[in-house]
Structures are given as structure tokens and as C-alpha cells.
Amino acid sequence: MTSLLIADDHPLFRAALRLAASEGLPGCHMREAADLASVLAALATEPDTDLVLLDLHMPGSQGLSGLAMLRGQHPGVAVLVVSAHDEPRIVRRVLDHGAAGFIPKSASPADIGEAIRSVLDCGTWLPPGLADAIAALPANPADTDLASRLARLTEQQSRVLTLLAEGLLNKQIADRLAIQERTVKAHVTAIFEKLRVRNRTQAGMLLRSLDLGEPARVM
């Protein structure tokens, strides 16, 4: 049975995606998550999930950071990004960070169903009105390189990086994650090595480069 995970912090939009998915793919198994931590927990319990419908803005994930973390930790799970950010240059970045396709939040239920079926058939999907503009944009080497570096982080290192970017000290990170401070120090050292940065400021700047700003709400 095909398994889908709908990840969006807006209950009404989750319901709309669930309805469109059930109409486009009758009988599929669906779960929902309202924040990035719940997404990762759901994939930990069901790693054979076929597809995640991922909102770019929800608790624990701003911009491309959640996508980068998800693709790094679960590279075998296909991701369809669902967002109000539908500018061609942003969709290009979404693809460069490993998404199999992009669904604007203004998409019709028929388009959502088509996108899901296309990606589950090992294809890709882009909104017809944007496909040509996106295809004309070359892949950004900086994004593909950053995606590759972020993919090397473990789940715990990704958590540490997020808190580090918020300006927390090692002791504060240790308290937040309920781990020892020396463990945090070891993670920070590994993060610097994997991301090829020298200090906390540079690591935080890399993560913040994935922020896209707040999109307008559709619902």
C-alpha cells in the first residue's frame, strides 16, 4: 500500500491535501504532521514511507532547512514541496535541494493528484504555468553544494546546528536536547568539519541562507 505523509502546520490545508490525495490515489495510507520534529519521528517509525508532501514553513523548519534535513536523513523518501513561495528562482532552489517536484498552494485538487501520481511513478512534477520559466534557470552550484554538505549531518547534528544558528551556547543546547555538554562540543566539531566552516557564525550563516522569508497565507 502506498504511504503518504502530509506535513503542514495549517489544519485546513492538511485537510485539503488529504482530500486531494485520497481522490488522486484511492486507498493510500496517509499520516499527518504539523512540525518538522513530528515529520522526522513519523519517518523514523515508518521509514518505508513513499512520499512526503512538505510545507516549507512550519515549526522547526523555515525555508529550505527542513527539506535539506529531510533529504539528508531520508534520501530514499520522495519529497513534494507544497508552498505559497512559487517564484521560479525559489522553485529552482527547491529542486536543487532534492525535491522531486513543487506544488503551489493555489493548485487545484486535480493538479495535486497528478503531481502525487507523477512523483510516485518516479517522475517529477512542476506547475504547468511555471515549468518553462524554471527550466530556463540553471542549477545553482552553491545550493547543490550546500545540500550535499547538509546531507552529511546526522539527525542530532542537524538539531544542534539549528540551535547553534539561534545563538544558543553549548550549555544551553545541552539543556535543550537533554544531553551532556561534551557531547554538544563533539557535535559542533563534527558540524564544522562536515560543513567546511571555521566557527559558529559561519555555520549559522549557512543555515540562515536557506531562509526564504514568510510567504503569504493562502488559507
N, C-alpha and C positions, 0 to 999 in steps of 0.2 A: 504494500500500500504506500502510495506517495505521501510524504510527510512534509508539511509546511510550518514555518514559524513566522508569525506576524509580529513585528517589533515596532511599536509606535506608542508614544505616551498619550495619545489622544483617543479616548474610548470610542467616540463616534467614528473616527477614521478607521480604527481597528475593525469595527463592525462592518464598515463599508468594504474594506479589503476582504474580510472573511466572506461576505456575501458574494462578492465578485469572484473570489477563488472557488467557492463551492459551486457557483454556476459554471465557471470555466473548466473545473476539474472535479466533477461529482465523485463523492466517495473518498476524497483525500482526507488524511488525518491532519488536523490543524491545532496548533497551540498559539498562545499569545504571550507577549512580554511587553512591559511598559518602561523598562530601562535596560541599560547595557548589561548590568550585573545579572539581571534575570535572563537575558539572551544567552550569556555565557554559561549560566547554570543549566539552562534548558539544553544547550548543546552538549554539555558535559554528561547529562543523563541520557540523551538520545543523540549520540554523535553521527548516526546514520541519517539524520535529517537531510532531506533532499534540497530544500530551498529556504532561504530567509528573505522575507520582504522587510527591508531595513529603512527606517526613517533616519535621516541624518542628524536630527535634533531631538534628543530625549535625555533624561538624567543619566549622567555618566558618559555621554557622548555628545560632542559638539563638532559639527562639520564632519571632516573625513576621519577623525580619530577612531570612532567606533568601527567604521569599515576597515581601516587599517588593522586594528586589533583583531577583528573577526577573521579577516583573511589570513593574518599571520598565524593564529592559533587553530583555525579550522579550514585549511586550504582546500579540503575536499568538498566543502559545502558551498553550493552556488549562492550568490547574493544578488538580489534585485533591489536596487536603491529606489525608495519612494520618497520624493521630496518636492517642496514648492520651489526649491532652487533649480530652475530649469534653463538657466543661461547656458549656451553652448560651451563656454570655456569651463564652467563648473562641471557639466556633464562629462567633458573630456577628462577632467581630473578624477572624477568618479571611476571612469573606465581605467585610467592609469593606475588606480589603486586596487584594481582587481575585481570590480563589479562586472557581472555578466550582462547587465542592462540597467536601464533607468526608466522609471515610471513617474511622470509629473503628477502631482496631487490633483490636477484638474482632469486627469484621464478618465475616460468612460469605463464602465464595468466591462464592456466588450474588449477594450484595449488592454485592461488589466488581465483579463482571462487569456488573451492572445499572448501577452508578454510572459505570463507564467508558463503556458504550454511551450512557447518557443525556447525558453531557457531550460526547461526540464527535458527538452529534446536535444540538449547540448548545443543549442544555438545562442544567439544574443538577441536583444530587443532594444530598440530606441524609438521614441515617438516619431511618427512619420513626418511631422512638421519640423523636426529638429535634426533628423538623421543626416541630411546633406550638409548642414552647417557644422555639425560635429565632425563628420568625415573629413571636412576641409581643414580641420585643426590638427596639427601634428601632435604626437605624444610628447609630453613634457619630460625630458630626461631627469629633471630634478625630482619630479613626482615619482617616476618609476624607481629611481634610486632610493628615495626615502621609503617607499613602500617595501622595497627589498630589505632595507635595514630594520624597519619596524617589525617585519615578519620574523626576525631572528629573536625577538624578545619572548620570554615566557609570559604566561598569564600574570604571575605575580610581579614580574619586572614591569609589565605594562601598567599595573596598578601603581607601583612605586613611581614610575615616570609621570603618571597623571598627577599624583600628589606633589611630586617634586616641582612640576610646572606651576602648581598653585602656590608655590613658595614655602611649603612646609619644610621644617628641619627634619633631620633623621629621626630624632626622638619623637617628634610629632607623628611622623609617618609610621614609626614602630607602634605607637599607641593606637593609631587609627586602624592598622592592619592586625593588631594583636600579635606582633612578632617581636623578636629581640632587636635591639638597635644594631648590633654587629651584623645581623642578617640583612638589615636595610643597607648598611655600608657595603656589604658584599654585592647586593643587587645594584647599587648605584655604580660601583666599579664596573660590573658587567654591562650595565646600560651604556656607560661612557664608551666602552670598548666596542660594543655592537653598533652603536650609532655613530661612532667615529667623531666624538666630541670631547672637549677637554674639561668642561665644567658644567655645573648645574644650569647656568644661564643659557649656554648653547643648547643643552638638552631641552630646556623649556621652550626656547625659541623654535626648535624643530617641531615640537608638538603643536605649538600655537600656530605654526604655518598651515596647519590643517583646518583651522577655524574658518568658517565661511560667513560668519555673521548670522543674525537671525532672519529667517525668511518670513514672508507674510503668511499668516494663517489662512488656509482655505476654508476650514470649517470651524 
